[in-house]
Amino acid sequence: MPPRLDRALRLVVVTPEMHRVHHSIDRQETDSNFGFNLPWWDRLFGTYRAQPALGHLRMTLGIDRFRDPQELWLHRMLWQPLRNDPARSAHQVNTP
């Protein structure tokens, strides 16, 4: 989608590029752009972030602790929300 069109649409709906920031490994970016259809909530509550700090091409997606290929097995993915992992609440930020 052309950047100009994306910027205009973000005033009315959440665009894929806008929500993609939420999937960043950087905790400040993960804690932003929660909306999946209406962008107003993020703007209202101060969680809107226009772009990732490293840009979309250099941004790392995902959760660091789930990068192990064994975590991608179906039974492990189903168990992830139920695990009591102290690292889950640790503040991790991706540094270049």
PAPA-723572 format. One record per atom (N, C-alpha, C): x, y, z; residue number from 1; residue in three letters; atom name. Coordinates in nm, 2 decimals. Each point is the difference from the previous one (the first is absolute). Layout:
[[X; Y; Z]; NUM; ALA; CA] ...
***
This chain:
[[0.08; -0.12; 0.00]; 1; MET; N] [[-0.08; 0.12; 0.00]; 1; MET; CA] [[0.09; 0.12; 0.00]; 1; MET; C] [[-0.03; 0.10; -0.08]; 2; PRO; N] [[0.08; 0.12; 0.00]; 2; PRO; CA] [[0.00; 0.07; 0.14]; 2; PRO; C] [[0.11; 0.05; 0.04]; 3; PRO; N] [[0.01; 0.06; 0.13]; 3; PRO; CA] [[-0.10; 0.11; 0.03]; 3; PRO; C] [[-0.03; 0.08; -0.11]; 4; ARG; N] [[-0.09; 0.11; 0.02]; 4; ARG; CA] [[-0.14; -0.05; 0.03]; 4; ARG; C] [[-0.04; -0.11; -0.07]; 5; LEU; N] [[-0.13; -0.06; 0.02]; 5; LEU; CA] [[-0.01; -0.06; 0.14]; 5; LEU; C] [[0.11; -0.07; 0.04]; 6; ASP; N] [[0.01; -0.06; 0.13]; 6; ASP; CA] [[-0.02; 0.11; 0.11]; 6; ASP; C] [[0.06; 0.11; -0.01]; 7; ARG; N] [[-0.01; 0.11; 0.10]; 7; ARG; CA] [[-0.15; 0.05; 0.01]; 7; ARG; C] [[-0.06; 0.01; -0.12]; 8; ALA; N] [[-0.14; 0.05; 0.00]; 8; ALA; CA] [[-0.09; -0.11; 0.06]; 8; ALA; C] [[0.02; -0.12; -0.03]; 9; LEU; N] [[-0.09; -0.11; 0.05]; 9; LEU; CA] [[0.01; -0.02; 0.15]; 9; LEU; C] [[0.12; 0.03; 0.05]; 10; ARG; N] [[0.03; -0.01; 0.15]; 10; ARG; CA] [[-0.09; 0.09; 0.08]; 10; ARG; C] [[-0.06; 0.10; -0.06]; 11; LEU; N] [[-0.09; 0.09; 0.07]; 11; LEU; CA] [[-0.14; -0.07; 0.03]; 11; LEU; C] [[-0.03; -0.10; -0.08]; 12; VAL; N] [[-0.13; -0.07; 0.01]; 12; VAL; CA] [[0.01; -0.14; 0.04]; 12; VAL; C] [[0.10; -0.08; -0.06]; 13; VAL; N] [[0.01; -0.14; 0.03]; 13; VAL; CA] [[0.15; -0.03; 0.04]; 13; VAL; C] [[0.02; -0.11; 0.06]; 14; VAL; N] [[0.13; -0.05; 0.03]; 14; VAL; CA] [[0.05; -0.07; -0.13]; 14; VAL; C] [[0.11; 0.04; -0.05]; 15; THR; N] [[0.06; -0.06; -0.12]; 15; THR; CA] [[0.10; -0.11; 0.04]; 15; THR; C] [[0.03; -0.09; -0.08]; 16; PRO; N] [[0.09; -0.11; 0.03]; 16; PRO; CA] [[0.14; 0.05; 0.04]; 16; PRO; C] [[0.05; 0.11; -0.06]; 17; GLU; N] [[0.13; 0.05; 0.04]; 17; GLU; CA] [[-0.01; 0.07; 0.13]; 17; GLU; C] [[-0.11; 0.06; 0.04]; 18; MET; N] [[-0.01; 0.06; 0.13]; 18; MET; CA] [[0.00; -0.11; 0.11]; 18; MET; C] [[-0.08; -0.11; -0.02]; 19; HIS; N] [[-0.01; -0.10; 0.10]; 19; HIS; CA] [[0.13; -0.08; 0.01]; 19; HIS; C] [[0.07; -0.01; -0.11]; 20; ARG; N] [[0.13; -0.08; -0.01]; 20; ARG; CA] [[0.10; 0.05; 0.11]; 20; ARG; C] [[0.00; 0.13; 0.03]; 21; VAL; N] [[0.08; 0.06; 0.11]; 21; VAL; CA] [[-0.02; -0.08; 0.13]; 21; VAL; C] [[-0.12; -0.04; 0.02]; 22; HIS; N] [[-0.04; -0.07; 0.13]; 22; HIS; CA] [[0.08; -0.13; 0.01]; 22; HIS; C] [[0.04; -0.06; -0.11]; 23; HIS; N] [[0.07; -0.13; 0.00]; 23; HIS; CA] [[0.15; 0.01; 0.01]; 23; HIS; C] [[0.05; 0.12; 0.03]; 24; SER; N] [[0.14; 0.02; 0.01]; 24; SER; CA] [[0.06; -0.07; 0.13]; 24; SER; C] [[0.12; -0.03; 0.00]; 25; ILE; N] [[0.07; -0.06; 0.11]; 25; ILE; CA] [[0.03; 0.11; 0.11]; 25; ILE; C] [[0.00; 0.13; -0.04]; 26; ASP; N] [[0.03; 0.11; 0.09]; 26; ASP; CA] [[-0.13; 0.02; 0.09]; 26; ASP; C] [[0.02; -0.01; 0.13]; 27; ARG; N] [[-0.11; 0.00; 0.09]; 27; ARG; CA] [[-0.09; 0.13; -0.01]; 27; ARG; C] [[0.07; 0.12; -0.03]; 28; GLN; N] [[-0.08; 0.12; -0.01]; 28; GLN; CA] [[-0.09; -0.01; -0.13]; 28; GLN; C] [[0.04; -0.06; -0.10]; 29; GLU; N] [[-0.08; -0.02; -0.12]; 29; GLU; CA] [[-0.10; -0.11; 0.02]; 29; GLU; C] [[0.03; -0.10; 0.07]; 30; THR; N] [[-0.10; -0.11; 0.03]; 30; THR; CA] [[-0.11; 0.06; 0.08]; 30; THR; C] [[0.03; 0.09; 0.09]; 31; ASP; N] [[-0.11; 0.06; 0.08]; 31; ASP; CA] [[-0.06; 0.12; -0.07]; 31; ASP; C] [[-0.02; -0.01; -0.13]; 32; SER; N] [[-0.06; 0.11; -0.08]; 32; SER; CA] [[-0.09; -0.06; -0.11]; 32; SER; C] [[-0.08; 0.08; -0.06]; 33; ASN; N] [[-0.08; -0.04; -0.11]; 33; ASN; CA] [[-0.08; -0.13; 0.02]; 33; ASN; C] [[-0.07; 0.00; 0.11]; 34; PHE; N] [[-0.08; -0.12; 0.03]; 34; PHE; CA] [[-0.12; -0.03; -0.09]; 34; PHE; C] [[-0.06; 0.11; -0.05]; 35; GLY; N] [[-0.12; -0.01; -0.08]; 35; GLY; CA] [[0.02; -0.09; -0.12]; 35; GLY; C] [[-0.11; -0.06; -0.04]; 36; PHE; N] [[0.00; -0.09; -0.12]; 36; PHE; CA] [[-0.10; 0.05; -0.10]; 36; PHE; C] [[-0.09; 0.10; 0.03]; 37; ASN; N] [[-0.08; 0.06; -0.10]; 37; ASN; CA] [[-0.02; 0.15; 0.02]; 37; ASN; C] [[-0.01; 0.05; 0.12]; 38; LEU; N] [[-0.01; 0.14; 0.02]; 38; LEU; CA] [[0.12; 0.06; 0.07]; 38; LEU; C] [[0.06; 0.11; -0.07]; 39; PRO; N] [[0.12; 0.05; 0.05]; 39; PRO; CA] [[-0.02; 0.10; 0.12]; 39; PRO; C] [[-0.12; 0.04; 0.03]; 40; TRP; N] [[-0.03; 0.11; 0.09]; 40; TRP; CA] [[0.04; -0.04; 0.14]; 40; TRP; C] [[-0.01; -0.12; 0.04]; 41; TRP; N] [[0.03; -0.05; 0.14]; 41; TRP; CA] [[0.15; 0.03; 0.03]; 41; TRP; C] [[0.09; -0.04; -0.09]; 42; ASP; N] [[0.14; 0.02; 0.02]; 42; ASP; CA] [[0.03; 0.15; 0.01]; 42; ASP; C] [[-0.06; 0.08; -0.08]; 43; ARG; N] [[0.02; 0.14; 0.01]; 43; ARG; CA] [[-0.05; 0.06; 0.13]; 43; ARG; C] [[-0.12; -0.05; 0.04]; 44; LEU; N] [[-0.06; 0.05; 0.12]; 44; LEU; CA] [[0.08; -0.03; 0.12]; 44; LEU; C] [[0.05; -0.12; 0.01]; 45; PHE; N] [[0.08; -0.05; 0.12]; 45; PHE; CA] [[0.15; 0.02; -0.01]; 45; PHE; C] [[0.05; 0.06; -0.11]; 46; GLY; N] [[0.14; 0.03; -0.01]; 46; GLY; CA] [[0.09; -0.12; -0.04]; 46; GLY; C] [[-0.06; -0.10; -0.06]; 47; THR; N] [[0.07; -0.12; -0.04]; 47; THR; CA] [[0.03; 0.00; -0.15]; 47; THR; C] [[-0.03; 0.10; -0.07]; 48; TYR; N] [[0.02; 0.01; -0.14]; 48; TYR; CA] [[0.15; 0.02; -0.03]; 48; TYR; C] [[0.06; -0.07; -0.09]; 49; ARG; N] [[0.13; 0.02; -0.05]; 49; ARG; CA] [[0.00; -0.01; -0.15]; 49; ARG; C] [[0.04; 0.11; -0.07]; 50; ALA; N] [[-0.01; 0.00; -0.14]; 50; ALA; CA] [[0.09; -0.09; -0.07]; 50; ALA; C] [[0.12; -0.01; 0.04]; 51; GLN; N] [[0.10; -0.09; -0.06]; 51; GLN; CA] [[0.09; -0.06; 0.10]; 51; GLN; C] [[0.06; -0.12; -0.03]; 52; PRO; N] [[0.10; -0.06; 0.10]; 52; PRO; CA] [[0.13; 0.08; 0.00]; 52; PRO; C] [[0.07; 0.00; 0.11]; 53; ALA; N] [[0.12; 0.08; 0.01]; 53; ALA; CA] [[0.10; -0.04; -0.11]; 53; ALA; C] [[0.01; -0.12; -0.03]; 54; LEU; N] [[0.10; -0.05; -0.10]; 54; LEU; CA] [[-0.05; 0.00; -0.14]; 54; LEU; C] [[-0.13; 0.04; -0.02]; 55; GLY; N] [[-0.06; 0.00; -0.13]; 55; GLY; CA] [[-0.06; -0.14; -0.03]; 55; GLY; C] [[-0.09; -0.01; -0.09]; 56; HIS; N] [[-0.07; -0.13; -0.02]; 56; HIS; CA] [[0.10; -0.11; -0.06]; 56; HIS; C] [[0.10; 0.04; -0.08]; 57; LEU; N] [[0.09; -0.09; -0.06]; 57; LEU; CA] [[0.10; -0.06; 0.10]; 57; LEU; C] [[0.04; 0.08; 0.10]; 58; ARG; N] [[0.10; -0.05; 0.10]; 58; ARG; CA] [[-0.06; -0.05; 0.13]; 58; ARG; C] [[-0.13; 0.02; 0.01]; 59; MET; N] [[-0.07; -0.04; 0.13]; 59; MET; CA] [[0.00; -0.15; 0.01]; 59; MET; C] [[0.02; -0.05; 0.12]; 60; THR; N] [[0.00; -0.15; 0.03]; 60; THR; CA] [[-0.14; -0.03; 0.05]; 60; THR; C] [[-0.07; -0.10; -0.06]; 61; LEU; N] [[-0.13; -0.04; 0.05]; 61; LEU; CA] [[0.01; -0.12; 0.09]; 61; LEU; C] [[-0.10; -0.01; 0.09]; 62; GLY; N] [[-0.02; -0.12; 0.08]; 62; GLY; CA] [[0.04; 0.03; 0.14]; 62; GLY; C] [[0.00; -0.11; 0.08]; 63; ILE; N] [[0.03; 0.00; 0.14]; 63; ILE; CA] [[0.13; -0.08; 0.01]; 63; ILE; C] [[0.10; 0.06; 0.06]; 64; ASP; N] [[0.14; -0.06; 0.01]; 64; ASP; CA] [[0.00; -0.14; 0.05]; 64; ASP; C] [[-0.08; -0.02; 0.11]; 65; ARG; N] [[0.01; -0.13; 0.07]; 65; ARG; CA] [[-0.07; -0.11; -0.08]; 65; ARG; C] [[-0.07; 0.04; -0.11]; 66; PHE; N] [[-0.07; -0.10; -0.08]; 66; PHE; CA] [[0.07; -0.02; -0.14]; 66; PHE; C] [[0.13; 0.04; 0.00]; 67; ARG; N] [[0.08; -0.01; -0.13]; 67; ARG; CA] [[0.06; -0.14; -0.01]; 67; ARG; C] [[0.00; -0.08; 0.11]; 68; ASP; N] [[0.05; -0.13; -0.01]; 68; ASP; CA] [[-0.09; -0.09; -0.08]; 68; ASP; C] [[0.05; -0.07; -0.11]; 69; PRO; N] [[-0.09; -0.08; -0.08]; 69; PRO; CA] [[-0.08; -0.10; 0.07]; 69; PRO; C] [[0.04; -0.05; 0.11]; 70; GLN; N] [[-0.08; -0.09; 0.08]; 70; GLN; CA] [[-0.13; 0.07; 0.05]; 70; GLN; C] [[0.00; 0.13; 0.02]; 71; GLU; N] [[-0.12; 0.07; 0.05]; 71; GLU; CA] [[-0.10; 0.01; -0.11]; 71; GLU; C] [[0.03; -0.03; -0.13]; 72; LEU; N] [[-0.09; 0.01; -0.11]; 72; LEU; CA] [[-0.08; -0.13; -0.02]; 72; LEU; C] [[0.02; -0.10; 0.08]; 73; TRP; N] [[-0.08; -0.12; -0.01]; 73; TRP; CA] [[-0.14; 0.03; 0.05]; 73; TRP; C] [[-0.10; -0.06; -0.05]; 74; LEU; N] [[-0.14; 0.02; 0.03]; 74; LEU; CA] [[-0.03; -0.01; 0.15]; 74; LEU; C] [[0.05; -0.11; 0.06]; 75; HIS; N] [[-0.03; -0.02; 0.15]; 75; HIS; CA] [[0.07; 0.11; 0.08]; 75; HIS; C] [[0.11; 0.05; -0.04]; 76; ARG; N] [[0.07; 0.10; 0.08]; 76; ARG; CA] [[-0.07; 0.14; -0.02]; 76; ARG; C] [[-0.05; 0.03; -0.12]; 77; MET; N] [[-0.07; 0.12; -0.02]; 77; MET; CA] [[-0.13; 0.01; 0.07]; 77; MET; C] [[-0.07; -0.12; 0.01]; 78; LEU; N] [[-0.13; 0.00; 0.08]; 78; LEU; CA] [[0.03; 0.01; 0.15]; 78; LEU; C] [[0.12; -0.04; 0.04]; 79; TRP; N] [[0.03; 0.01; 0.15]; 79; TRP; CA] [[0.05; 0.14; 0.04]; 79; TRP; C] [[0.05; 0.08; -0.10]; 80; GLN; N] [[0.07; 0.13; 0.03]; 80; GLN; CA] [[-0.08; 0.09; 0.09]; 80; GLN; C] [[-0.13; 0.02; -0.02]; 81; PRO; N] [[-0.08; 0.10; 0.08]; 81; PRO; CA] [[-0.01; -0.05; 0.14]; 81; PRO; C] [[0.01; -0.13; 0.03]; 82; LEU; N] [[-0.02; -0.06; 0.13]; 82; LEU; CA] [[0.13; -0.01; 0.08]; 82; LEU; C] [[0.11; 0.02; -0.06]; 83; ARG; N] [[0.13; -0.01; 0.07]; 83; ARG; CA] [[0.03; 0.11; 0.09]; 83; ARG; C] [[0.05; -0.03; 0.12]; 84; ASN; N] [[0.04; 0.10; 0.10]; 84; ASN; CA] [[0.15; 0.03; -0.02]; 84; ASN; C] [[0.03; 0.09; -0.09]; 85; ASP; N] [[0.14; 0.03; -0.03]; 85; ASP; CA] [[0.04; 0.14; 0.05]; 85; ASP; C] [[0.09; 0.01; 0.10]; 86; PRO; N] [[0.04; 0.13; 0.05]; 86; PRO; CA] [[0.06; 0.09; -0.11]; 86; PRO; C] [[0.05; -0.06; -0.10]; 87; ALA; N] [[0.06; 0.08; -0.11]; 87; ALA; CA] [[-0.11; 0.08; -0.08]; 87; ALA; C] [[-0.12; -0.05; 0.01]; 88; ARG; N] [[-0.11; 0.06; -0.07]; 88; ARG; CA] [[-0.02; 0.15; 0.03]; 88; ARG; C] [[0.02; 0.03; 0.13]; 89; SER; N] [[-0.02; 0.14; 0.05]; 89; SER; CA] [[0.13; 0.08; -0.01]; 89; SER; C] [[0.11; -0.06; -0.04]; 90; ALA; N] [[0.13; 0.07; 0.00]; 90; ALA; CA] [[-0.01; 0.11; -0.12]; 90; ALA; C] [[0.06; 0.11; 0.03]; 91; HIS; N] [[0.00; 0.11; -0.10]; 91; HIS; CA] [[0.12; -0.03; -0.10]; 91; HIS; C] [[-0.03; -0.05; -0.12]; 92; GLN; N] [[0.10; -0.02; -0.10]; 92; GLN; CA] [[-0.01; 0.09; -0.11]; 92; GLN; C] [[0.11; 0.06; -0.04]; 93; VAL; N] [[-0.01; 0.09; -0.12]; 93; VAL; CA] [[0.11; -0.04; -0.09]; 93; VAL; C] [[-0.03; 0.00; -0.13]; 94; ASN; N] [[0.09; -0.04; -0.11]; 94; ASN; CA] [[0.10; 0.12; -0.02]; 94; ASN; C] [[0.13; -0.03; 0.01]; 95; THR; N] [[0.10; 0.10; -0.02]; 95; THR; CA] [[0.07; -0.04; -0.12]; 95; THR; C] [[0.03; 0.10; -0.09]; 96; PRO; N] [[0.07; -0.03; -0.13]; 96; PRO; CA] [[0.14; -0.03; 0.03]; 96; PRO; C] 
***
